[in-house]
Amino acid sequence: MPELKRTPVDAATVITLARAARLQLSQARAEELAGTMDVVFGLLDRLDEVALGETAPAFAYQAKCAKAEE
């Protein structure tokens, strides 16, 4: 799978996205959100680096419940 580089988020991008969603943001709020988004995206990038190997997805787990003896 090719590695995709994430585009850094700045206040202008946040304001553009907010306008597309018909939201009004002040410049200060947009700058705050841009910083927060960079942190969140950084955490997501770190999760992408985790080697999962052959771990089966959780939905494939077959739990067998044993009935308690009475």
DAQUI-V318176 format. One record per residue. N is the residue number from 1. RES is the residue in three letters. OMEGA is omega in whole degrees, -180 to 180 (* if undefined). Layout:
N RES OMEGA
N RES OMEGA
This chain:
1 MET -179
2 PRO -180
3 GLU 178
4 LEU 178
5 LYS 180
6 ARG 177
7 THR 178
8 PRO -179
9 VAL 176
10 ASP -176
11 ALA -180
12 ALA 178
13 THR 179
14 VAL 179
15 ILE 178
16 THR 179
17 LEU 179
18 ALA 178
19 ARG 179
20 ALA 178
21 ALA -179
22 ARG 176
23 LEU 177
24 GLN 178
25 LEU 173
26 SER 179
27 GLN -179
28 ALA 180
29 ARG 179
30 ALA 178
31 GLU 178
32 GLU 179
33 LEU 179
34 ALA 177
35 GLY 179
36 THR 180
37 MET 177
38 ASP 179
39 VAL -180
40 VAL 180
41 PHE 176
42 GLY 177
43 LEU 178
44 LEU 177
45 ASP 178
46 ARG 177
47 LEU 178
48 ASP -178
49 GLU -177
50 VAL 178
51 ALA -178
52 LEU 179
53 GLY -177
54 GLU 180
55 THR 180
56 ALA 176
57 PRO -177
58 ALA -178
59 PHE 180
60 ALA -178
61 TYR 180
62 GLN 179
63 ALA 178
64 LYS -180
65 CYS 176
66 ALA 178
67 LYS 178
68 ALA 178
69 GLU -179
70 GLU *
